[in-house]
Amino acid sequence: EKGNKMSKSTGNVLDASELLSKYPADLVRFYFMWKSSPIETLNFSTKELMSRPYQILSTLFHIHLYFKQNSDYDKFDINKTTVNWAKNEGLLDHTDIWLLSKLQNMIEACTKLNKTCRFHESAKTIEDFLINSLSQIYIPMTKPELWNDDETKKDRRFAIYAILADALQKLDILIHPFSPFTSEYLYLATFDIKKSILLDAWPKPDKSLVNEKIEQAFDLMNEIVSICAAARMKAKLKRRWPLNQAIICVEKGEQQKVELLSELLQTQLNVENYKIVELE
């Protein structure tokens, strides 16, 4: 792990059978591909193996479990209720549009990187979407809607299930070259599919779902929320405490982007109202 060459004489050699008896094969495989840059020396660390790579596969597993438990409760049918259905019914809000756009870009990027054998970059592209977009933003934002038992909101819940199902199925296929056993298990167990994941087609990006304007607005909103959270922490004001007003300073020309997600931003900031000031 310190960059020293493995040597039997120095006693720092890792035995493969011993390593694989202690750690899952899929985790070791993912770690090697996630970390191995062709222009850098590979430093192997079991501590690092059990940190970010483990978090990625663990997050993937728990999001599948989250989807399965909630969708089964609502008797969601993945074959009848799709993303196209939700789109045609006008059930997609800005959060859904943003995630679907991110998903298409991730599929396109992974496909290109795999074709040029830049597998470490492909793995980190999957990591960014799974952790930063799906787990840390989309699921917390949509959880209150999923846990609302109001029958009049059932179509909206089904739209979220459709998006989660689409994203997870595509993630399973994209991560399969890195972690074949885990992705095959999750694919078969979660979606009640009888055929192997290897018989499914490689995902193709749907350009009609790409929305750069919404993506830019979301990136700006997340930056604002992060800065406001830091300001709250400095002032010792917890995020669950509603505040009267927030003043947001943005670069010239960015006010319109912020206003595109005004209601969502107000909820995320937990303020009664806010004022946007454009810097000259």
C-alpha positions as CSV (number, residue, x, y, z in Angstrom):
1,E,0.0,0.0,0.0
2,K,3.0,2.3,0.4
3,G,4.2,1.6,-3.2
4,N,6.8,-1.0,-2.3
5,K,7.3,-3.9,-4.6
6,M,5.8,-7.2,-3.4
7,S,8.5,-9.6,-2.6
8,K,8.7,-13.0,-0.8
9,S,12.0,-12.0,0.8
10,T,10.5,-8.9,2.5
11,G,7.3,-10.8,3.4
12,N,4.8,-8.4,2.0
13,V,3.2,-10.7,-0.6
14,L,-0.5,-11.1,-0.6
15,D,-1.7,-14.6,-1.2
16,A,-4.7,-14.6,-3.7
17,S,-6.6,-17.5,-2.2
18,E,-6.2,-16.1,1.3
19,L,-7.4,-12.6,0.1
20,L,-10.4,-14.1,-1.7
21,S,-11.4,-16.2,1.3
22,K,-11.5,-13.0,3.4
23,Y,-13.0,-10.5,0.9
24,P,-15.7,-11.0,-1.8
25,A,-14.4,-11.7,-5.3
26,D,-16.6,-9.0,-6.8
27,L,-15.2,-6.4,-4.4
28,V,-11.6,-7.3,-5.2
29,R,-12.3,-7.3,-8.9
30,F,-14.1,-4.0,-8.8
31,Y,-11.3,-2.5,-6.7
32,F,-8.6,-3.5,-9.2
33,M,-10.6,-2.1,-12.2
34,W,-11.7,1.1,-10.3
35,K,-8.1,1.9,-9.2
36,S,-5.9,0.6,-12.0
37,S,-4.7,3.4,-14.2
38,P,-2.4,2.2,-17.0
39,I,0.0,5.1,-16.3
40,E,0.3,4.7,-12.5
41,T,1.8,2.1,-10.2
42,L,-0.9,0.1,-8.5
43,N,-0.7,0.4,-4.7
44,F,-2.8,-2.4,-3.2
45,S,-4.4,-1.6,0.2
46,T,-7.1,-3.7,2.0
47,K,-8.0,-0.6,4.0
48,E,-8.8,1.2,0.7
49,L,-10.5,-1.9,-0.7
50,M,-13.0,-1.7,2.3
51,S,-13.5,2.0,2.0
52,R,-14.8,3.6,-1.2
53,P,-15.1,0.4,-3.4
54,Y,-17.0,-1.3,-0.6
55,Q,-19.3,1.7,-0.2
56,I,-20.1,1.7,-4.0
57,L,-21.2,-2.0,-4.0
58,S,-23.0,-1.6,-0.7
59,T,-24.9,1.4,-1.9
60,L,-25.9,-0.4,-5.0
61,F,-27.2,-3.3,-2.9
62,H,-29.2,-1.1,-0.5
63,I,-30.8,1.0,-3.2
64,H,-32.0,-2.3,-4.9
65,L,-33.4,-3.3,-1.5
66,Y,-35.1,0.1,-1.0
67,F,-36.7,-0.1,-4.4
68,K,-37.8,-3.8,-4.0
69,Q,-39.4,-3.3,-0.6
70,N,-41.3,-0.1,-1.5
71,S,-42.4,-1.2,-5.0
72,D,-43.7,-4.6,-3.7
73,Y,-45.7,-2.8,-1.1
74,D,-47.4,-0.7,-3.8
75,K,-47.7,-3.7,-6.1
76,F,-45.7,-1.9,-8.8
77,D,-45.5,-3.8,-12.2
78,I,-42.3,-2.9,-14.0
79,N,-43.6,-4.2,-17.3
80,K,-46.7,-2.0,-17.3
81,T,-45.4,1.2,-15.8
82,T,-42.3,2.6,-17.6
83,V,-40.4,5.8,-17.9
84,N,-42.2,6.5,-21.2
85,W,-45.5,6.0,-19.5
86,A,-44.6,8.5,-16.8
87,K,-43.3,11.0,-19.5
88,N,-46.5,10.7,-21.6
89,E,-48.7,11.1,-18.5
90,G,-46.8,14.3,-17.5
91,L,-45.8,12.8,-14.2
92,L,-42.1,13.8,-14.4
93,D,-40.9,16.7,-12.3
94,H,-37.6,18.6,-12.5
95,T,-35.9,16.1,-10.2
96,D,-36.9,13.2,-12.4
97,I,-35.8,15.0,-15.6
98,W,-32.5,15.8,-14.0
99,L,-31.7,12.2,-13.0
100,L,-32.8,10.7,-16.3
101,S,-30.6,13.2,-18.1
102,K,-27.7,12.3,-15.9
103,L,-28.4,8.6,-16.5
104,Q,-28.2,9.0,-20.3
105,N,-24.9,10.9,-20.1
106,M,-23.5,8.2,-17.8
107,I,-24.4,5.5,-20.2
108,E,-22.8,7.3,-23.1
109,A,-19.6,8.1,-21.1
110,C,-19.2,4.5,-19.8
111,T,-19.7,3.0,-23.3
112,K,-17.0,5.2,-24.8
113,L,-14.6,4.6,-21.9
114,N,-15.0,0.8,-22.0
115,K,-14.4,0.8,-25.8
116,T,-11.1,2.5,-25.3
117,C,-10.2,0.3,-22.3
118,R,-10.2,3.1,-19.8
119,F,-12.0,0.9,-17.3
120,H,-10.9,2.9,-14.2
121,E,-12.5,6.0,-15.6
122,S,-15.7,4.0,-16.5
123,A,-15.9,2.7,-12.9
124,K,-15.6,6.2,-11.5
125,T,-18.3,7.5,-13.8
126,I,-20.6,4.8,-12.5
127,E,-19.5,5.7,-8.9
128,D,-20.3,9.4,-9.5
129,F,-23.9,8.7,-10.8
130,L,-24.6,6.0,-8.2
131,I,-23.3,7.9,-5.1
132,N,-23.6,11.6,-5.9
133,S,-26.7,11.7,-8.0
134,L,-28.9,8.7,-7.2
135,S,-28.1,7.9,-3.6
136,Q,-27.3,11.4,-2.1
137,I,-29.7,13.6,-4.1
138,Y,-32.6,11.8,-5.9
139,I,-33.6,9.2,-3.3
140,P,-33.7,11.7,-0.4
141,M,-35.7,14.2,-2.5
142,T,-38.3,11.6,-3.6
143,K,-38.5,9.6,-0.4
144,P,-41.3,11.8,1.2
145,E,-43.4,11.1,-2.0
146,L,-42.8,7.4,-1.9
147,W,-43.8,7.2,1.8
148,N,-47.0,9.1,1.2
149,D,-49.9,6.5,1.3
150,D,-52.4,8.9,-0.3
151,E,-54.1,6.9,-3.1
152,T,-54.5,10.0,-5.2
153,K,-50.7,10.2,-5.4
154,K,-50.2,6.6,-6.5
155,D,-49.4,7.5,-10.1
156,R,-46.7,9.8,-8.9
157,R,-45.2,7.0,-6.8
158,F,-45.3,4.7,-9.8
159,A,-43.4,7.3,-11.8
160,I,-40.6,7.3,-9.2
161,Y,-40.6,3.5,-9.2
162,A,-40.3,3.5,-13.0
163,I,-37.3,5.8,-12.9
164,L,-35.6,3.8,-10.1
165,A,-36.2,0.5,-12.0
166,D,-34.8,1.9,-15.2
167,A,-31.7,3.4,-13.5
168,L,-31.0,0.3,-11.5
169,Q,-31.4,-2.1,-14.4
170,K,-29.0,0.0,-16.5
171,L,-26.6,0.3,-13.6
172,D,-26.6,-3.5,-13.1
173,I,-25.6,-4.0,-16.8
174,L,-23.0,-1.3,-16.8
175,I,-21.3,-2.6,-13.6
176,H,-21.5,-6.2,-14.7
177,P,-18.0,-6.3,-16.3
178,F,-16.6,-5.1,-12.9
179,S,-18.8,-7.1,-10.5
180,P,-20.5,-10.0,-12.4
181,F,-21.8,-12.0,-9.4
182,T,-23.3,-9.1,-7.5
183,S,-24.9,-7.5,-10.5
184,E,-26.4,-10.8,-11.7
185,Y,-27.8,-11.5,-8.3
186,L,-29.4,-8.0,-7.9
187,Y,-30.7,-8.1,-11.5
188,L,-32.5,-11.5,-11.1
189,A,-33.7,-11.0,-7.5
190,T,-34.9,-7.4,-7.8
191,F,-36.8,-7.4,-11.1
192,D,-38.1,-11.0,-11.1
193,I,-36.4,-11.7,-14.4
194,K,-35.8,-15.3,-15.4
195,K,-33.0,-14.8,-17.9
196,S,-29.4,-14.0,-17.1
197,I,-28.2,-10.4,-17.3
198,L,-25.8,-11.5,-20.0
199,L,-28.9,-12.0,-22.3
200,D,-29.9,-8.4,-22.0
201,A,-28.8,-5.7,-24.4
202,W,-26.1,-3.1,-23.5
203,P,-27.9,0.2,-22.7
204,K,-28.1,3.0,-25.2
205,P,-28.6,6.6,-24.2
206,D,-31.9,8.1,-25.0
207,K,-31.1,11.6,-26.3
208,S,-34.7,12.8,-25.9
209,L,-34.2,12.5,-22.1
210,V,-31.1,14.7,-22.0
211,N,-31.8,18.1,-20.6
212,E,-28.6,20.2,-20.2
213,K,-30.6,23.2,-18.9
214,I,-32.0,21.3,-16.0
215,E,-28.6,19.7,-15.3
216,Q,-26.9,23.1,-15.1
217,A,-29.7,24.4,-12.9
218,F,-29.4,21.4,-10.5
219,D,-25.6,21.7,-10.3
220,L,-26.0,25.4,-9.3
221,M,-28.8,24.5,-6.8
222,N,-26.7,21.8,-5.2
223,E,-23.8,24.3,-4.8
224,I,-26.1,26.9,-3.2
225,V,-27.5,24.3,-0.8
226,S,-24.0,23.2,0.1
227,I,-22.9,26.7,0.8
228,C,-26.0,27.5,2.8
229,A,-25.5,24.3,4.9
230,A,-21.9,25.5,5.7
231,A,-23.3,28.9,6.7
232,R,-25.8,27.2,9.0
233,M,-23.1,25.1,10.5
234,K,-20.9,28.1,11.2
235,A,-23.9,29.9,12.8
236,K,-24.9,26.7,14.7
237,L,-28.3,26.7,13.1
238,K,-29.5,23.2,12.3
239,R,-30.8,22.4,8.9
240,R,-34.2,21.3,10.2
241,W,-34.8,24.8,11.7
242,P,-36.7,27.0,9.2
243,L,-35.3,30.4,8.6
244,N,-37.0,33.6,7.6
245,Q,-34.9,34.6,4.6
246,A,-31.8,33.6,2.6
247,I,-29.8,36.0,0.3
248,I,-28.2,34.2,-2.6
249,C,-25.4,35.8,-4.6
250,V,-24.8,34.3,-8.1
251,E,-22.8,35.2,-11.1
252,K,-24.3,37.4,-13.7
253,G,-26.8,35.5,-15.9
254,E,-27.3,32.7,-13.4
255,Q,-30.5,34.1,-11.8
256,Q,-32.7,32.5,-14.4
257,K,-31.2,29.1,-13.7
258,V,-31.8,29.4,-10.0
259,E,-35.4,30.5,-10.6
260,L,-36.1,27.4,-12.7
261,L,-36.0,25.3,-9.6
262,S,-37.3,27.9,-7.2
263,E,-39.8,25.8,-5.2
264,L,-37.3,22.9,-4.9
265,L,-34.6,25.2,-3.8
266,Q,-36.8,26.8,-1.1
267,T,-37.6,23.4,0.3
268,Q,-33.9,22.3,0.3
269,L,-32.8,25.5,2.0
270,N,-35.8,25.3,4.5
271,V,-36.4,29.1,4.4
272,E,-39.7,31.1,4.2
273,N,-38.3,33.1,1.3
274,Y,-35.1,34.0,-0.5
275,K,-33.6,36.8,-2.5
276,I,-31.3,36.4,-5.5
277,V,-28.6,39.0,-6.1
278,E,-26.6,38.9,-9.3
279,L,-23.0,40.0,-9.0
280,E,-21.8,42.6,-11.5
